[in-house]
């Protein structure tokens, strides 16, 4: 089953159904709701594949706010106290 047309349609209408949200969980929920209402004929495995494809597109265009994994203010030039212990 070719899901590219469904994915493309949803990606094209992102601004309408996301309504400015930058939260990943909210985007995933809205994406799932859209698929259930407009593409209910798709099997659940296909809907999950579309959700993942749309989320990947959102990540690729950096739609979501950046989350720091490390402390951006930590001075890396000084040895860490824990490393010496």
N, CA, C and O atoms as a MOPAC input file, in Angstrom:
PM7 MOZYME 1SCF
protein

 N      0.84700 1    -1.18100 1     0.00000 1
 C      0.00000 1     0.00000 1     0.00000 1
 C      0.89200 1     1.24300 1     0.00000 1
 O      1.77500 1     1.38800 1     0.84500 1
 N      0.65200 1     2.11600 1    -0.94000 1
 C      1.42500 1     3.35600 1    -1.05300 1
 C      0.78400 1     4.42700 1    -0.16300 1
 O     -0.32400 1     4.89400 1    -0.42600 1
 N      1.49900 1     4.79900 1     0.88000 1
 C      0.97400 1     5.78100 1     1.83400 1
 C      1.50200 1     7.18900 1     1.58500 1
 O      1.15400 1     8.12200 1     2.30800 1
 N      2.33800 1     7.34200 1     0.56900 1
 C      2.91000 1     8.66200 1     0.29100 1
 C      1.86000 1     9.72900 1     0.00800 1
 O      2.01100 1    10.85100 1     0.49300 1
 N      0.80000 1     9.43900 1    -0.75500 1
 C     -0.21500 1    10.47900 1    -0.98700 1
 C     -0.90500 1    10.93700 1     0.30300 1
 O     -1.18300 1    12.12300 1     0.47600 1
 N     -1.17800 1     9.99600 1     1.20000 1
 C     -1.81200 1    10.34700 1     2.47500 1
 C     -0.85900 1    11.19900 1     3.29600 1
 O     -1.24600 1    12.23200 1     3.84200 1
 N      0.39600 1    10.75800 1     3.38000 1
 C      1.40500 1    11.50800 1     4.13300 1
 C      1.57300 1    12.90100 1     3.54800 1
 O      1.62800 1    13.88400 1     4.28700 1
 N      1.65600 1    12.99200 1     2.22600 1
 C      1.83500 1    14.29000 1     1.56900 1
 C      0.65300 1    15.21500 1     1.84600 1
 O      0.84000 1    16.40800 1     2.08600 1
 N     -0.55800 1    14.67100 1     1.81300 1
 C     -1.74600 1    15.49300 1     2.08000 1
 C     -1.71700 1    16.05200 1     3.49900 1
 O     -2.01100 1    17.22800 1     3.71500 1
 N     -1.36600 1    15.21500 1     4.45100 1
 C     -1.32500 1    15.66600 1     5.84400 1
 C     -0.21200 1    16.67700 1     6.05200 1
 O     -0.41200 1    17.68700 1     6.72700 1
 N      0.95700 1    16.42100 1     5.48400 1
 C      2.07600 1    17.35800 1     5.62300 1
 C      1.71400 1    18.70400 1     5.00700 1
 O      2.06500 1    19.75000 1     5.55200 1
 N      1.01300 1    18.68600 1     3.87300 1
 C      0.60600 1    19.93800 1     3.22300 1
 C     -0.35600 1    20.75600 1     4.08200 1
 O     -0.41400 1    21.97900 1     3.95600 1
 N     -1.10300 1    20.09200 1     4.94600 1
 C     -2.10100 1    20.77800 1     5.76900 1
 C     -1.68200 1    20.88500 1     7.23500 1
 O     -2.52800 1    21.06800 1     8.11000 1
 N     -0.39300 1    20.77300 1     7.50100 1
 C      0.09200 1    20.78400 1     8.88500 1
 C     -0.34200 1    22.01100 1     9.66500 1
 O     -0.77800 1    21.89700 1    10.81000 1
 N     -0.22800 1    23.16900 1     9.06400 1
 C     -0.54100 1    24.39300 1     9.80600 1
 C     -2.00600 1    24.43200 1    10.23600 1
 O     -2.33400 1    25.01000 1    11.27300 1
 N     -2.88600 1    23.82100 1     9.44300 1
 C     -4.30400 1    23.80700 1     9.80000 1
 C     -4.59200 1    22.92200 1    11.00400 1
 O     -5.26500 1    23.34500 1    11.94300 1
 N     -4.08500 1    21.70000 1    10.97700 1
 C     -4.48200 1    20.80000 1    12.05100 1
 C     -3.56200 1    20.83900 1    13.26400 1
 O     -3.94200 1    20.33200 1    14.32000 1
 N     -2.37500 1    21.41600 1    13.16000 1
 C     -1.51500 1    21.54800 1    14.34000 1
 C     -1.79000 1    22.83500 1    15.09800 1
 O     -1.50200 1    22.92700 1    16.29100 1
 N     -2.33800 1    23.81600 1    14.42600 1
 C     -2.73500 1    25.06800 1    15.07500 1
 C     -1.61200 1    25.67500 1    15.91100 1
 O     -1.85000 1    26.18900 1    17.00400 1
 N     -0.37900 1    25.61100 1    15.38600 1
 C      0.75100 1    26.27300 1    16.03700 1
 C      1.41300 1    25.51000 1    17.16500 1
 O      2.36300 1    26.01600 1    17.76300 1
 N      0.94400 1    24.30400 1    17.48000 1
 C      1.55500 1    23.57500 1    18.59200 1
 C      2.99600 1    23.18400 1    18.27300 1
 O      3.31500 1    22.82200 1    17.14100 1
 N      3.84800 1    23.26000 1    19.26800 1
 C      5.24900 1    22.86200 1    19.13400 1
 C      5.54400 1    21.63300 1    19.99000 1
 O      6.69600 1    21.21800 1    20.11500 1
 N      4.49800 1    21.05400 1    20.57600 1
 C      4.64500 1    19.90300 1    21.45800 1
 C      4.53300 1    18.61100 1    20.65100 1
 O      3.56000 1    18.41200 1    19.92400 1
 N      5.52600 1    17.73800 1    20.78100 1
 C      5.54000 1    16.49800 1    20.01500 1
 C      4.33600 1    15.60500 1    20.32000 1
 O      3.70700 1    15.07500 1    19.40500 1
 N      4.01700 1    15.44100 1    21.59500 1
 C      2.90000 1    14.57100 1    21.96500 1
 C      1.57500 1    15.10500 1    21.43000 1
 O      0.73700 1    14.34200 1    20.95000 1
 N      1.39700 1    16.40700 1    21.51700 1
 C      0.16800 1    17.02300 1    20.99700 1
 C      0.09600 1    16.86400 1    19.47800 1
 O     -0.97100 1    16.57600 1    18.93500 1
 N      1.20600 1    17.04800 1    18.80200 1
 C      1.23100 1    16.88500 1    17.34700 1
 C      0.89700 1    15.44800 1    16.95900 1
 O      0.14300 1    15.21400 1    16.01400 1
 N      1.45800 1    14.49300 1    17.68700 1
 C      1.18500 1    13.07900 1    17.41300 1
 C     -0.30400 1    12.77500 1    17.64000 1
 O     -0.92100 1    12.06400 1    16.84600 1
 N     -0.87100 1    13.30800 1    18.71300 1
 C     -2.28500 1    13.08500 1    19.01300 1
 C     -3.17200 1    13.67900 1    17.93000 1
 O     -4.10300 1    13.02400 1    17.46000 1
 N     -2.89400 1    14.90100 1    17.53500 1
 C     -3.71100 1    15.54300 1    16.48900 1
 C     -3.57500 1    14.81500 1    15.15900 1
 O     -4.54300 1    14.69100 1    14.40800 1
 N     -2.37800 1    14.33700 1    14.87400 1
 C     -2.13900 1    13.57500 1    13.65900 1
 C     -2.98000 1    12.29500 1    13.67900 1
 O     -3.62500 1    11.95800 1    12.68600 1
 N     -2.97200 1    11.58800 1    14.80300 1
 C     -3.75000 1    10.35100 1    14.93400 1
 C     -5.24800 1    10.62600 1    14.79900 1
 O     -5.96600 1     9.87000 1    14.14500 1
 N     -5.71200 1    11.70700 1    15.41800 1
 C     -7.13100 1    12.06500 1    15.32200 1
 C     -7.52700 1    12.36700 1    13.88500 1
 O     -8.59700 1    11.96700 1    13.42800 1
 N     -6.66800 1    13.06400 1    13.18800 1
 C     -6.94900 1    13.39300 1    11.77900 1
 C     -7.04000 1    12.12600 1    10.94500 1
 O     -7.93700 1    11.98300 1    10.11400 1
 N     -6.11100 1    11.21300 1    11.16900 1
 C     -6.13700 1     9.96400 1    10.41300 1
 C     -7.38300 1     9.13900 1    10.72800 1
 O     -7.97500 1     8.54000 1     9.83000 1
 N     -7.77700 1     9.10600 1    11.98100 1
 C     -8.96300 1     8.33800 1    12.36300 1
 C    -10.23500 1     8.91600 1    11.75800 1
 O    -11.14900 1     8.17200 1    11.40300 1
 N    -10.29800 1    10.22800 1    11.64000 1
 C    -11.51900 1    10.83000 1    11.10100 1
 C    -11.54400 1    10.86200 1     9.57600 1
 O    -12.58300 1    10.59200 1     8.97300 1
 N    -10.42200 1    11.18400 1     8.94500 1
 C    -10.41300 1    11.34700 1     7.49000 1
 C     -9.93500 1    10.11200 1     6.72600 1
 O    -10.25900 1     9.94900 1     5.55000 1
 N     -9.18300 1     9.25800 1     7.37500 1
 C     -8.62500 1     8.08100 1     6.70000 1
 C     -8.93800 1     6.81300 1     7.50000 1
 O     -8.08900 1     5.93600 1     7.65700 1
 N    -10.17000 1     6.73800 1     8.00100 1
 C    -10.59600 1     5.61800 1     8.84200 1
 C    -10.52000 1     4.28100 1     8.11800 1
 O    -10.44600 1     3.23100 1     8.75600 1
 N    -10.53700 1     4.31600 1     6.78300 1
 C    -10.49300 1     3.08700 1     5.99400 1
 C     -9.11300 1     2.42500 1     6.01200 1
 O     -8.98400 1     1.25500 1     5.65000 1
 N     -8.08700 1     3.16300 1     6.42700 1
 C     -6.74300 1     2.58900 1     6.48400 1
 C     -6.62100 1     1.65000 1     7.67800 1
 O     -7.16000 1     1.92700 1     8.75000 1
 N     -5.91700 1     0.54300 1     7.49300 1
 C     -5.65600 1    -0.33100 1     8.64300 1
 C     -4.80600 1     0.40000 1     9.67900 1
 O     -4.09300 1     1.34900 1     9.35100 1
 N     -4.88600 1    -0.04400 1    10.91900 1
 C     -4.16100 1     0.64900 1    11.99200 1
 C     -2.65500 1     0.67100 1    11.74700 1
 O     -1.99700 1     1.65500 1    12.08400 1
 N     -2.09900 1    -0.38400 1    11.17100 1
 C     -0.65700 1    -0.40400 1    10.88400 1
 C     -0.29400 1     0.68400 1     9.87300 1
 O      0.75700 1     1.31400 1     9.98800 1
 N     -1.15300 1     0.90200 1     8.89600 1
 C     -0.90300 1     1.94400 1     7.89700 1
 C     -1.00900 1     3.32600 1     8.53100 1
 O     -0.21400 1     4.21400 1     8.22400 1
 N     -1.98600 1     3.51100 1     9.41300 1
 C     -2.11300 1     4.80500 1    10.09400 1
 C     -0.88700 1     5.09000 1    10.95200 1
 O     -0.39900 1     6.22000 1    10.98800 1
 N     -0.38900 1     4.06800 1    11.64100 1
 C      0.82700 1     4.24800 1    12.44500 1
 C      2.01700 1     4.62500 1    11.56900 1
 O      2.83300 1     5.46400 1    11.95300 1
 N      2.11600 1     4.01100 1    10.40000 1
 C      3.21000 1     4.33400 1     9.47900 1
 C      3.11100 1     5.78300 1     9.01100 1
 O      4.12500 1     6.47200 1     8.89600 1
 N      1.89700 1     6.24200 1     8.74200 1
 C      1.70400 1     7.63100 1     8.31800 1
 C      2.05800 1     8.58300 1     9.45900 1
 O      2.69900 1     9.61000 1     9.23400 1
 N      1.64900 1     8.24900 1    10.67000 1
 C      1.98000 1     9.09400 1    11.82400 1
 C      3.49000 1     9.23400 1    11.95100 1
 O      3.99900 1    10.33900 1    12.13900 1
 N      4.20200 1     8.12800 1    11.84900 1
 C      5.66600 1     8.17100 1    11.96000 1
 C      6.27700 1     8.99100 1    10.82800 1
 O      7.22300 1     9.74700 1    11.05100 1
 N      5.74500 1     8.84900 1     9.62100 1
 C      6.27000 1     9.60600 1     8.48200 1
 C      6.03400 1    11.10500 1     8.65800 1
 O      6.91200 1    11.91600 1     8.36300 1
 N      4.85400 1    11.46700 1     9.13600 1
 C      4.54600 1    12.88400 1     9.35500 1
 C      5.42300 1    13.44800 1    10.46800 1
 O      5.94300 1    14.55700 1    10.34700 1
 N      5.58900 1    12.69400 1    11.54500 1
 C      6.44100 1    13.15400 1    12.64700 1
 C      7.88400 1    13.31500 1    12.17500 1
 O      8.57200 1    14.25200 1    12.58200 1
 N      8.33800 1    12.41100 1    11.32600 1
 C      9.69400 1    12.52700 1    10.78000 1
 C      9.83100 1    13.79300 1     9.94200 1
 O     10.86000 1    14.46600 1     9.98900 1
 N      8.79400 1    14.11300 1     9.17700 1
 C      8.80400 1    15.35300 1     8.38800 1
 C      8.88100 1    16.57100 1     9.30200 1
 O      9.62500 1    17.51300 1     9.02800 1
 N      8.11400 1    16.55000 1    10.38100 1
 C      8.13400 1    17.67000 1    11.32600 1
 C      9.51100 1    17.81800 1    11.96600 1
 O     10.00300 1    18.93300 1    12.13800 1
 N     10.12600 1    16.70400 1    12.31600 1
 C     11.47200 1    16.74700 1    12.89200 1
 C     12.46800 1    17.28000 1    11.86400 1
 O     13.35800 1    18.06000 1    12.20300 1
 N     12.31700 1    16.86000 1    10.61100 1
 C     13.25100 1    17.26100 1     9.55800 1
 C     13.24200 1    18.77000 1     9.32200 1
 O     14.27500 1    19.35800 1     9.00100 1
 N     12.09000 1    19.38700 1     9.47800 1
 C     12.00800 1    20.84000 1     9.27200 1
 C     12.13600 1    21.59500 1    10.58500 1
 O     11.89000 1    22.80000 1    10.65200 1
 N     12.53000 1    20.86200 1    11.64000 1
 C     12.74500 1    21.44700 1    12.96800 1
 C     11.51900 1    22.22600 1    13.44300 1
 O     11.62100 1    23.35600 1    13.92100 1
 N     10.36200 1    21.58900 1    13.29900 1
 C      9.10000 1    22.21300 1    13.71400 1
 C      9.02600 1    22.38500 1    15.22700 1
 O      8.48300 1    23.37200 1    15.72400 1
 N      9.57700 1    21.41400 1    15.95100 1
 C      9.46600 1    21.42200 1    17.40600 1
 C     10.55800 1    22.26700 1    18.02300 1
 O     11.62200 1    22.46100 1    17.43500 1
 N     10.28100 1    22.76900 1    19.21900 1
 C     11.27900 1    23.53800 1    19.95200 1
 C     12.47500 1    22.65100 1    20.24600 1
 O     12.33100 1    21.44700 1    20.46200 1
 N     13.64800 1    23.25100 1    20.25200 1
 C     14.87400 1    22.51200 1    20.51400 1
 C     14.95400 1    22.21500 1    22.00300 1
 O     14.70900 1    23.08500 1    22.83800 1
 N     15.29800 1    20.98400 1    22.32000 1
 C     15.49000 1    20.59300 1    23.71000 1
 C     16.97300 1    20.33300 1    23.91500 1
 O     17.58200 1    19.56900 1    23.16600 1
 N     17.55100 1    20.96000 1    24.91900 1
 C     18.96300 1    20.74800 1    25.19700 1
 C     19.14600 1    19.43200 1    25.92300 1
 O     18.47400 1    19.15300 1    26.91500 1
 N     20.05900 1    18.63600 1    25.41900 1
 C     20.37500 1    17.36800 1    26.04700 1
 C     21.50100 1    17.56200 1    27.05000 1
 O     21.58000 1    16.85600 1    28.05500 1
 N     22.36600 1    18.52100 1    26.76900 1
 C     23.47900 1    18.83500 1    27.66000 1
 C     23.29800 1    20.24600 1    28.17900 1
 O     22.48300 1    21.01000 1    27.66200 1
 N     24.05400 1    20.58300 1    29.19000 1
 C     24.00100 1    21.93000 1    29.74900 1
 C     24.77400 1    22.86300 1    28.82200 1
 O     25.99500 1    22.74600 1    28.72200 1
 N     24.09700 1    23.78400 1    28.14200 1
 C     24.79500 1    24.65800 1    27.19900 1
 C     25.68500 1    25.68300 1    27.88900 1
 O     26.49000 1    26.34400 1    27.23300 1
 N     25.54800 1    25.82300 1    29.20200 1
 C     26.31700 1    26.82700 1    29.93200 1
 C     27.51300 1    26.22900 1    30.66200 1
 O     28.27800 1    26.95700 1    31.29600 1
 N     27.68000 1    24.93000 1    30.58000 1
 C     28.78300 1    24.26800 1    31.26400 1
 C     30.08900 1    24.60500 1    30.55600 1
 O     30.18000 1    24.53400 1    29.33000 1
 N     31.09500 1    24.97000 1    31.33800 1
 C     32.40700 1    25.30300 1    30.78700 1
 C     33.17700 1    24.00400 1    30.57800 1
 O     33.65300 1    23.39800 1    31.53700 1
 N     33.29800 1    23.58400 1    29.33600 1
 C     33.96700 1    22.32600 1    29.01900 1
 C     35.48300 1    22.41800 1    29.13500 1
 O     36.15900 1    21.39000 1    29.11200 1
 N     36.03100 1    23.62100 1    29.25900 1
 C     37.48300 1    23.76900 1    29.32900 1
 C     38.02900 1    23.37100 1    30.69400 1
 O     39.22200 1    23.09700 1    30.82600 1
 N     37.16800 1    23.33600 1    31.71300 1
 C     37.59400 1    22.95300 1    33.05400 1
 C     37.25300 1    21.48800 1    33.28600 1
 O     36.16100 1    21.04900 1    32.92600 1
 N     38.16100 1    20.72600 1    33.87800 1
 C     37.85700 1    19.31700 1    34.15500 1
 C     36.70100 1    19.20000 1    35.13500 1
 O     36.57300 1    19.99400 1    36.06700 1
 N     35.89100 1    18.23200 1    34.91600 1
 C     34.73400 1    18.00300 1    35.76900 1
 C     35.19200 1    17.47300 1    37.11900 1
 O     36.06800 1    16.61100 1    37.18200 1
 N     34.60800 1    17.97900 1    38.19700 1
 C     34.98500 1    17.57200 1    39.54900 1
 C     34.74400 1    16.07800 1    39.75600 1
 O     35.53800 1    15.41200 1    40.42000 1
 N     33.66300 1    15.54800 1    39.20000 1
 C     33.35300 1    14.14100 1    39.38100 1
 C     34.35700 1    13.25700 1    38.65800 1
 O     34.62900 1    12.14100 1    39.10200 1
 N     34.90300 1    13.73200 1    37.56500 1
 C     35.86300 1    12.94500 1    36.80600 1
 C     37.14600 1    12.73600 1    37.59700 1
 O     37.81700 1    11.71800 1    37.42500 1
 N     37.49900 1    13.68500 1    38.46400 1
 C     38.72200 1    13.57700 1    39.25800 1
 C     38.53900 1    12.69300 1    40.48000 1
 O     39.51800 1    12.17500 1    41.01700 1
 N     37.32800 1    12.51600 1    40.91900 1
 C     37.08000 1    11.75900 1    42.15600 1
 C     37.24100 1    10.27400 1    41.95900 1
 O     37.06700 1     9.50300 1    42.90300 1

